[in-house]
Amino acid sequence: MNKSATCSACVFFDEHSRNAAAPSDGLCRYNPPVSQPNETSHGLWPVVTQADWCGHFTADRSA
């Protein structure tokens, strides 16, 4: 795997540490939030680490 194709370099990675489990975590904004079993609960964005990767990687476009 190309090390530059990690979540931290992806345009869909959101460094939203307030909602993440650890300081190096963020939110994946590629897919919509995952719905919760309770109808009054908000959907949750997947939490990923900066070193994670997936097949949807898109390089940051804000050069």
N, C-alpha and C positions, 0 to 999 in steps of 0.2 A: 504494500500500500504506500502511496505517496504521502509523506508526512505533512505536506502542505495542504492535503485534502482532509483536514480534521475539522471538527465543529467550530473551533475558535477562528478558522479562516473562512467560514461559510457565511454567505450573506443572510442566511436564515437563523444564525445563532444570535441570541439576545442575552447579553451579559446582565441579566436582571437578578442580581445576587439577593435582592430582598425576597424573591420567591424561590430561590434555589436552596439546596441542602447544604452546600459547602461553597466557600468563596470562589473556587475554580469552576463551579457549575454554572450553567445558564439554561435558557429555555430554547427549545427547537420550535421555530415558527413556520416550518415547512407545511405541516399538516394542521388542520383545525384542532382546537382543544378537545381532549378526551372527555366525553360526558361522564357524569357521576350517577350512581344508582338512585340518589335522592333527587327528586325533581326540582327542589329548591336550591340545590348545590350548584355552584358555578363549575363550568368545565375547566380542566387543567391542561396546560401546555406540558409536553414531555420535558422532564429535566434531563440534561445531558452534561457530560464533562467536556472541557475544552479539548481533550485528547480523543474523544469519541469520533466516529465517522460513520457514514452511511452511503448508500447508492444515490442519494439525492443531492450530493454536494454541488454547490454552485459558488464559485469564487466571489469574494466581496467585490461589488461593482463600484464602490466609492473610493477609487484610487486617488 
